[in-house]
Amino acid sequence: MTPQAQLDRFIDKFSPDVAKLGRAAIARMRKFLPAAQVLVYDNYNALAVGFGPTDRSTDIVFSIAFYPRWVSLFFAKGVGLPDPHKRLQGSGNLVRHVVLTEISVLDDPQIRELMQQARARSGASLQTGTRTYRHQVDLGAAAATPHTNKNQSEVSIMSAVNIWAVLVAAVSSFALGGLWYSPVLFYKAWNREAGRGENPEKSKHPGRVFGIAFVFSLIAAWVFASWIGPHPQLNDALVKGLAVGAGFVAASFGINYQFANRSFLMWAIDGGYHTLQFVIFALVLSLWP
């Protein structure tokens, strides 16, 4: 199979709209960088098509990344590019990106100026000379770990986490906790199983307790969002939410509760809450506009 056929096979895994947009973006980049070599990495985060002067990933200047619902243009060394209009996204040490909502984004004068600056800053001949275009396609186990340094790892989804969606997810799960452990639901049962009686005295430091609990909820939402990526599909996010809540958190609680001689009912209450917590995370993060 030729490298182009391999690339086509990878692209065909995406929806028709994403595949069409990604192919158009690759064609535009080939015209913009006629002498560039092309490196293709099919990994668990995205299909990345990089453009650089050599076959070394550390020399990549741009890349087109395919995700399940969108395509992005990455600037491998985007930090420091003059960006008065704040078009570049990301917060890592090196990489920045632009989401391509449509192919015309690449014709936007502001984006075009950023591309020209990045090309000029690379110091490499990407426009003239003998074209040495080829694909470097990693398959199998190696595909999950493209040859990048840690500063380039922003090609992963972590850089695109939406902080507002994470914040709303954390607040929503915190509100669920307020209801879940209230007298309306499991307040008496949980306190009874915890050996505190059905109507224990109120904590002397509720503010501190709630504050620390919210911080942990925020951390959990952030990590979950980093794992499922921005704009995840609803079904995929829900499955992952159930897997984390029931398969990781609740199951781990089950181990600890056995050795702590805690009751099955208490485990069911706590495990049920955290399962729903991650389902809420999945709903908020997947439905966020």
N, C-alpha and C positions, 0 to 999 in steps of 0.2 A: 504494500500500500504506500502510495506517495505521501509526502508530508502534507500536501494540499488536501488529499483525500482524508487524511487523519483529522485535519482541522475541520473540514466540512462535517465529518462524523460527530465531532465534539459539538459543533454549533447546532447541528440538527437535534440535539437533545433539548434545546430550549424551545420556548413557545415561538410560533411563527413571527409574532411582532418583534420579540427580542432578537431572534435570529436575523431578521431582515435589517433591523437597526444596527446590530453589531457588524454584519457584513458590510453595510454601507460605510460605517465608521472606519473599518479596516481599509476599505478602498480609498477613503479620503486620506488616511494616514500614509498609505503607500505613495500617493501623489505628493503629499507634503514632504515626505522623506524618501525620495526615490532610490537613494543609495544605502538605505538602512537594511540591516539584517533583522529578521523576525524570529523571535523565540516564543514558543507556545507552551504554556503550562496548564494542564487540565488537573485541577486539584479540588479538594473538598470545599473550598470557599468560593471559588469562581473559576471560570475559564479566562486566563489572562494571556493576551497577545501583546508581547513587548517589542519595542522598536529601539534599536541602538546601533552603534557603529561596529560592534564586534559580537561574537556569540557568547560573551560573558554577561550574566545577568546584572552584575554590578555596573555595567556600562549602559544599561537601559535608560533611555531618556523619556519615553512615553510608553504607556500601555493602554490597551482597550480591554476592559474587564466585563465579562458577561455574568450577570446574576439572574436569578429566576424571574425577576420582574422588571429589570432595568439594565442599562449599560452605562458604564462610567469611563471617562478619560482620566487616566492617572498621569500626573507629572512626577516622575521618579525623584526628582530633586526640586520639588516645588517650593520648599521653604526659602524665603528670601526673594522670590519673584515679586516685582512691583505689582501690586494688585489693588489699585485705588478704589475699584468698584466692588471689592470683597466677593469675587466670584468663586474663588478657590475654597474648597471645603477640606476639613481635616485638622487634626491637632497634634500630629506626631512630630518626630524630630526631623523628618526629611520629606515625606511624601504628601502631596496634596491631590485633590481630584475634583472633577466636575461631573455631575450626573447628566447624561445625554437624554433628555426627555424626548428629543427628536433630532434628526440628523442636522437640521438647520442650526443647532447650537454651535456646531463647528464652524459655521459661517458668521457667527456673531463677532463683530469687530473687537469686542473686549476679550473674548476667548481667543480669537486669532492672534491678538497682540501678545497674550500670555504664551501661546504656542511658539510664536516667533522668538520671544525672549528666551524661552527654555531651550529652543534649538540653538540659538546663538551662544547661550551660556555653556552648552555642552562642550564647545570647542572641538567638535568632531565634524567630519565631512559627511553629512547626511543627505546632501542635495545633489552633489556632482560626483563624478568618478564612476568606476566600474561597479555596476550593481551586483552585490554578492548576496542577494536575497536567498534565505533558506529558513526552514523551520527547524527548531530544536524541540521535539515533542517528548516529554517525559511521561512514561506510562507505568502502571503497576504501583508498587510501594513508593517508588521515588516521586510519583506524582503528588503525593500528599505533602512533600517537603521540598518545594522548589529551592534552588540554590540562591538564597537571598541572605543578606546580613540582617541583623535585628532592626536596623533603622528602616529597612525596606519592608518590614513586616506589616506596614500599614496597608499594604495591598489586601491584607485580611480585613475582615468586616469591622474590627474594633474601632477603626477611625471614623466610621459612619454612624456610630450610636447616636440616637436622637435623645439629648438630655431631657427635653420636655416630655417626651413619651415615657422615658424611664421614671421621671418624677411623678407623672400621673399614675403610672403603674404601681409605684411604691405607695402613693397616697391611697389608691383604690384598695390595695391589699391590706393596708393598715386599717381602713374603714371596715373591711371584711372582718378583721380581727376584733374590732370593737363590737361588732354584732355577734360574731361567733362565740365570744367569751362573755357575752352579756347575759343577764337573767332571762332574756327572751329565749336563748338557746341553751348553752352548755355551762353557764356560770356555776350553778349549784353542783352539777355533776362533776365538773373538772375540779372544783375546790374540795369536794368530798373525796374524790379519788386521790387528790394530792395530800390528804390528811389534814386539811385546814378547816374542815367543817363546811357546811353549806353557806354560812354567812360570816366569813372571816372579817376581821377588822381591816379597814382600808390601809394601804401602804402609806408610810410617812413621807415617801419621796415619789409620788406618782409621776411628777414632771420628768424626773431623771429616768425613771423606768421607761416611760413612753418615748422619751427622746432617744435613748439607746436602742430601743426596739425599732424605731423608725429608721435610724441609721443602718441597722442590719437589713431592714427591708429594702432600703435604697441600694445597698451593696448587692443584695440578691437580684434585684431588678436589673441593675447595671450589668452584672455578669451574665445573666440570662439573655439580655439584649445583645451583648457582645457575641454570644454563641449563636443565636438564631439569625443575627444580621438585621440590617435595616429593611423595612418593607417585606417582611416574610409573608409567605402564603398562610392563610388562616388555618387550613387543615394541618399543615406541617407544624405550625407554631403550637397548635393545641396538642398534637401528639407529643411534641417535645416537652410541653408544659406538664402533661400527665406523667411522662417518663421521669422528669426531674422530681416533681412533687411526690408521686407515689413510689417510683422505683429507686430514687436516691435518698430523698429526705425522710419520707415516712419509713422506708425500709431500714435506714440507718437508725432512726429513732427506735424501731422495733428491737434492734440488737441491744441498744443501750438500756431500754426499758426492761428487757429480760434480766439483765444483770443487776439492775436497780430494784428488781422486784416490784415494778409498777404494773398496774392493772391493764388488761386489754382495752377496757373502756377508755382509760386515759390516753393510751396510744392511739386509739381510733379517733378521739377528739383532736389531738394534736396533729396526727398524720393527715386527717381529713382537712384540717385548716390549711396545712402547707400544700396539700395537693391542689386545693382550690386557689391558693395564693398564686401558684405558678400558672394555673389555667387563666387567672385574671391577667397576669403578666402577658401571657400569650395573646389574649383578646385585645388588650390595649395596644400592644406593640404591632400586631398584625393589622388592626383596623385604624391605626393612626394615619391621618391623611398625609 
